[in-house]
């Protein structure tokens, strides 16, 4: 799993390709910057509320894992106090 922030669809696709992965084999979990779902294996829109995001995130990661993607991208969450716990766990998971 990789945490990413992108400006637009082209930016996201370039970041994915730099990891030697094609977008068509990538699952994207996002909450703000919504890419075109036809270009990816799966695009999931997760709520922009911290509590709802946390609940939806693990369910979506499970679904993505079953699709056996080459890469799972999670859009970086906001840098605010209310998101600290989620951001910390995502950053640790991205290191594995």
Secondary structure, 3 states (H helix, E strand, C coil): CEEECCCCHHHHHHHHHCCCCCHHHEEEEECCCCCCHHHCCEEEECCCCHHHHHHHHHHHHHHHHHHCCCEEEEECCCCCHHHHHHHHHHHHHHHC
